[in-house]
């Protein structure tokens, strides 16, 4: 009996090697399908080495999915990165349902799949569209999503599908994904439920081999074969014929198994035995980027071949033909067919495929065609390079940055023009930076500079390098590097470098040097013609003035730049320009303007998946939300910003985001989490010289110590911090906002003279740099130090003009304590109760406890809190509970959290059970959410 690899290794029902001794794995798959039929969703990643049986198990699941809608996509190994090819293949059976999606989601999906032109879809909306489409499909019955060889799926598709898969929970969708060990794959990196397949056990391996050769399971040759193959089914079949070789059996045990490349050598003989037309046809099939039979047949016609040759290849167990698709019986066979073919034959195959995509029914798949033209080129090819550059631009506009990057790189390789090569390399560098691949962006920018003498390309490449360095290397070193790079350059090239240098100097705490560099950039910009240079330099000059305490002058300079910031695409200017201008608006207490600027920048970055740009925008927006009382929003934004900064290699920004998380935890008394974040913060900034960023965590730890009753430790820490701030030349008190804590800590610890000195310094700074926050908290501190009731009155009046509920509540608490000491118990109750309500709403537990303690001393009976034991809601359940308790409907919550409505209802049922409530009204009461408060 002759058993082929296709019979046994790949096709269910013909030996099914992958299912031998796979009872546990089969049970997992059946449970996945059963859950989907009961309305629950699940996901499983099957991973393992080539030939271990992943595809066989997936095919078995498809076979057992009777009554389910099956959606399939298969990754194909190719040089081309075809944007959204995998997503398109998976959702093609659902195209008729796209019109039923919400308008924005439908538009995003059509744009991504090139069904219509439009704005590039942002990653969240596109992922939500995929989720909604799957949910809609599951509304009429369970769905099986089968993704084979996910390691070869284009990254844009993988990200959209991963977004959707992770949010499936109660829709009735089963997701099964296969991926190869040793290959980069987003699905296997995402910490999802995974089943790793190992080789067969000895008994199952022997049963498989005995279908090919007659060998005893306890024989030495079989034992050696098993050791050599580690039970890999495909390797066993490939090597099994060697058991009939008496020469091999007589060799020393250490001799290598004579099978050539472990899993592909066996295919060479079969392919070589094909007739010449078959070899040409199988090479065309292997070169194709699509399994569409119509395209393949059209290409074969150009070679004077017809569809009968495909049928012969199916009979030879090389191809499977079904449903208008042409598939190889195993991905390794496709790989072998392509790489064993002569280079001329491969190029010929790509040429006819490009022609098929051009002529078929007057339709053109421009992206596939451009990659085929590139693969058909034997040397420089201007036409192919230009076509790939167009493909890259389309991919960038659709948010498929990895595809755009590869296309620009290949276009640069194909062109013979130094000018075009420089342009393509620079475009690739820009895409790499937006995609968060800073190291690759630096290499590409350097290559662009070395390739061309074009002044514009070289200037833009220098500016891009400055942007990457700004967030990746020690700031002071970057400042000096960029200043040196700018020396001797023309204004158009020097100004972007000096602007970035000034930003780096600020982050490094070299405020005076940064000011000088910003002034130099401004002087050069005014002599140039580009408005963008002039305004960028002005923004950095205003920023350095703010840090130096020249608040009024900085505001004047900054006001001249606002229209520029409003009208300019934030992705077209430096990271530091948008981020620092938003910080300045925040410090100037123009919070709506800061929020508008940052939210616009976030939208622009999300549209094309510009992770490296997104991280700084999110971190500054998080602090803006923190300062205006949106603590939950701030925590979510800072968490996302920290994750993105870590993924894109931006340690300074990651630390900045973590400091915001830690500050919220400090105010809420979550000491363990706060201290852990402080440890992470210090590890990120160790020896990095980010002297203006590192003080943030010390201010945070001082707040934690003050709030948890360790006033002496807080005073010592904040005294040391204040000296560091003086040494840096930082004289703008709104930056760190630590001085009121310093004064209160010293006073509470019994060091009145230190508190008085710190108050005098704060009052002097506020006089030089007046702000609503500065005036309000300095009056509060004056009330504390001087026991002056009028100071408290002034502070509370000033707080009315400042959207910072936490700062006002602390003034109310201090004032209530003052009144208690004056034996005005009745008068003390009002400010103390106001403070308690705000602290409780913000979940600032140590401060809530402090206010309640003072209220009891004032004879006020604080409300009895429900006697519920603490309940651990998951992060997602907490998000759902908060939104529902604010009056949002389930569809509104689903839209806000990018979930399906069914999943929201599923979470809501679990929340009700955990909290012992029966309605949304009871949930709102349980969570004590005050909908009248504008900051929560």
Secondary structure, DSSP 8 states (H G I E B T S, - for coil): ----HIIIII-TTTT-GGGTT-HHHHHHHHHHHHHHHTT--EEEEEEESTTSSHHHHHHHHHHT-TTSEEEEEE----S---TTHHHHHHHGGGGGGGGGS-HHHHHHHHHHTTSS--S---HHHHHHHHHHHHHHHHTTS-EEEEEESGGGS-HHHHHHHHHHHHT-SSS-EEEEEEEETTS--TTTTS---EEE-----HHHHHHHHTTTS---TTSHHHHHHHHHHTT-HHHHHHHHGGGG-HHHHHS-TTS--S-SSTTTHHHHHHHHTS-HHHHHHHHHHHH-S--BHHHHHHHHHHTT--THHHHHHHHTTSEEEETTEEEESSHHHHHHHHHHS-HHHHHHHHHHHHHHHHHGGG---HHHHHHHHHHH-SS--HHHHHHHHHHHHHHHHTT-HHHHHHHHHHHHHH---HHHHHHHHHHHHHHHHHTT-HHHHHHHHHHHHHH---HHHHHHHHHHHHHHHHHHS-HHHHHHHHHHHHTT--HHHHHHHHHHHHHHHHHTT-HHHHHHHHHHHHHHHHTSS-HHHHHHHHHHHHHHHHHTT-HHHHHHHHHTTHHHHHHS-GGGS-HHHHHHHHHHHHHTT-HHHHHHHHHHHHHHHHHTT-HHHHHHHHHHHHHHHHHTT-HHHHHHHHHHHHHHHHHTT-HHHHHHHHHHHHHHHHHTT-HHHHHHHHHHHHHHHTTS--HHHHHHHHHHHHHHHHHTT-HHHHHHHHHHHHHHHHHHT---TTTT--HHHHHHHHHHTT-HHHHHHHHHHHHHHHHHS--HHHHHHHHHHHHHHH--HHHHHHHHHHHTT---HHHHHHHHHHHHHHHHHTT-HHHHHHHHHHHHHHHHHHT-HHHHHHHHHHHHHTT---------------HHHHHHHHHHHTT--HHHHHHHHT--HHHHHHHHHHHHHHHT--SHHHHHHHHT--TT-TT-
